[in-house]
Amino acid sequence: MDEPNRIDRLEMRLTEQEATIEDLNRTVTEQWRLIDRLVRQVEGLREQVEEAAARAAPRGPEPPPPHY
């Protein structure tokens, strides 16, 4: 009985695989939260840029720079 039998090896392997799956699931969940947060930030920045561009819409010809 020094060497684990086939069922014991399978049970150990299953336990290790379950732990790996849980770790991967936790990692994927954290990454999705991060991706979601970043997508919301990008959308907010896009709205800010669009609003700034709308406010800075050309109001007529731009005067020449001072060095002319």
C-alpha positions, 0 to 999 in steps of 0.5 A: 500500500505504499504506492497509491492505487489507480482510484487514489491517483485519479481522485488526486488528479481530479482534485488538482484539476478542480483547483486549477479550474477554480483558479482559472475561473477566478482569473477570468472573472477578474479580467472581465471586471477589468475589461468592463471597467475599461470599456466604460472609461473609454466610452466616457472619454469618447463622450468627453472628446466628442463634447469638446469637439462640438464646443470647439467647432469652427466659428468662422475662419481662424485668424492667421498665427502671429508670425504672419 
